[in-house]
Amino acid sequence: MINQLSSRSSKKSVNISEIKTGGKVINTLSELAQTFNLHFSNIGQNLAAEIPNVNVVPESYMKPTQHRFSLKAPTASAVCKLLENINVRKAAVLKGFRTNY
């Protein structure tokens, strides 16, 4: 729908009926689901293992500055006011939540 509204062409979906992995053909829905699940649940760890270690301190990329900022702790009433404005159709309802602070 986004592609249609923005005048971008959308690619047609492709149904995958089989894949080859580790010299084995996977073609049942259960095996396909399991194979994709294993791939996507491990891809982050596998890619991270390929990142070389460096001896550079991240702060070395930063330039010194005289500017500072700080965050003030919110008051209980400010938090309550924000929570009261949460759309209950889009957020979990807080049972037993009191608003008389």
HUURDA-V88415 format. One record per pair of residues at least 12 apart in sequence whose ideal C-beta (glycine too) atoms are under 8 Angstrom apart, sorted by sequence separation. I is the first residue (numbers start at 1). J is the second residue. If there is no record, write none. Layout:
I/J  I/J
//
This chain:
19/32  18/32  21/35  83/97  84/99  16/32  19/35  83/99  80/99  80/101  77/101  76/101
//
